Amino acid sequence: MGPAECMAGNAPDAEPGLSAARSVLAARQGELVAALVADGPVPEGFDPERVAAVRLGLARKRLGSLGHHFPALAAEVRSDPALWELYFSWHLSHQPRPQVGSFADGAALVDFLDNGGRLPAAATREALMLRMDTSPGPDSRRIPARWFGVRHVRVGARRWWAVGSNRRWVWVSGPR
């Protein structure tokens, strides 16, 4: 019998009440996690103000990790109260998958804002680079496509043309 089974209370010599207590604890922990990251109701026995403070802190932490890949977008979200409210509602309804990472999480936020017509103008260049087939590298940094070409890129209702290769792109039309 492995350590995980023993911790789950499945060991042959575990007390019968221990397994039930662990099940209750797991359910309570699930309620607390839902309250913190998915806008679930605050479980009985917890201070709603403290849960709200932690919920806000987790949203800021997530925005900070997205800011490593999309700094202009993160700065705009922090400075615009209406955009912050939109981000906060997205944060509560779009839970990150741990194996994906903050780059893909940020790309999902860019897509969400762009599809809703709320992508800040300051984040347009980041959205363009995302659309130019960037991908997260082994060190979690954005790596543009490693080929020479002409790309037609759409962000919102505007379209741009770019020519380049590797890490050097020249905008033929659009932001420079």
Rosetta blueprint (number, residue, H / E / L):
1 M L
2 G L
3 P H
4 A H
5 E H
6 C H
7 M H
8 A L
9 G L
10 N L
11 A L
12 P L
13 D L
14 A L
15 E L
16 P H
17 G H
18 L H
19 S H
20 A H
21 A H
22 R H
23 S H
24 V H
25 L H
26 A H
27 A H
28 R H
29 Q H
30 G H
31 E H
32 L H
33 V H
34 A H
35 A H
36 L H
37 V H
38 A L
39 D L
40 G L
41 P L
42 V L
43 P L
44 E L
45 G L
46 F L
47 D L
48 P H
49 E H
50 R H
51 V H
52 A H
53 A H
54 V H
55 R H
56 L H
57 G H
58 L H
59 A H
60 R H
61 K H
62 R H
63 L H
64 G H
65 S H
66 L H
67 G H
68 H L
69 H L
70 F L
71 P H
72 A H
73 L H
74 A H
75 A H
76 E H
77 V H
78 R H
79 S H
80 D L
81 P H
82 A H
83 L H
84 W H
85 E H
86 L H
87 Y H
88 F H
89 S H
90 W H
91 H H
92 L H
93 S H
94 H L
95 Q L
96 P L
97 R L
98 P L
99 Q L
100 V L
101 G L
102 S H
103 F H
104 A H
105 D H
106 G H
107 A H
108 A H
109 L H
110 V H
111 D H
112 F H
113 L H
114 D H
115 N H
116 G L
117 G L
118 R L
119 L L
120 P L
121 A H
122 A H
123 A H
124 T H
125 R H
126 E H
127 A H
128 L H
129 M H
130 L H
131 R H
132 M L
133 D L
134 T L
135 S E
136 P E
137 G L
138 P L
139 D L
140 S L
141 R L
142 R E
143 I E
144 P L
145 A L
146 R L
147 W L
148 F L
149 G E
150 V E
151 R E
152 H E
153 V E
154 R E
155 V E
156 G L
157 A L
158 R E
159 R E
160 W E
161 W E
162 A E
163 V E
164 G E
165 S E
166 N L
167 R L
168 R E
169 W E
170 V E
171 W E
172 V E
173 S E
174 G L
175 P L
176 R L
